[in-house]
Structures are given as C-alpha cells and as structure tokens.
C-alpha cells in the first residue's frame, strides 16, 4: 500500500527543541540538534539498547532510570530510525540489567 503524499511542504512536525524547557539540556553529550519529540521514551517498558540504571520504587518494583540515555534525543532522523527499529519487534523489559 502506497503512502499518501503529504500536502505539507515543511518538516516542522519532525521533532523540535523545546528551548524554554527548564530542564534543557536534560541529557549531556547530544551531538546533533537536540530532539525533544521523545521526551518520554516509548521504549521505557521495552528491552532497548540504551544505557539505563535500575532502581526500585516504593513497592519494590524494578524500574528503569533512563536519565543517562541520549539516544532518543540525538537529532530527529537518528532518533526516529532508532525508535522504528526497536518498535518493529518490541520485547517487554524483563526488569533485568541490559546484557
């Protein structure tokens, strides 16, 4: 099935940098234009390639701390390709450190 041709001639929808955000820069070391589109990463509940730490919430449940990850913020095109790759075959996070 062919994708419809977009009537828009701009690419403004393709990510953004929220320059007024009080947390910007929230991730150090981003080399491309900072992309805030995935401020809350859609991979947080999935196995992913990003560097994360594990903490336990007040109920003892293992959670990811992704604050050290810059993968979803490193430019729109790179971020989008990363998300699409990992969302093609989503695997739930097993609560364990990345192996």
Helices and strands as residue ranges (DSSP letters): E 53-56, E 62-65, G 71-73, H 76-88
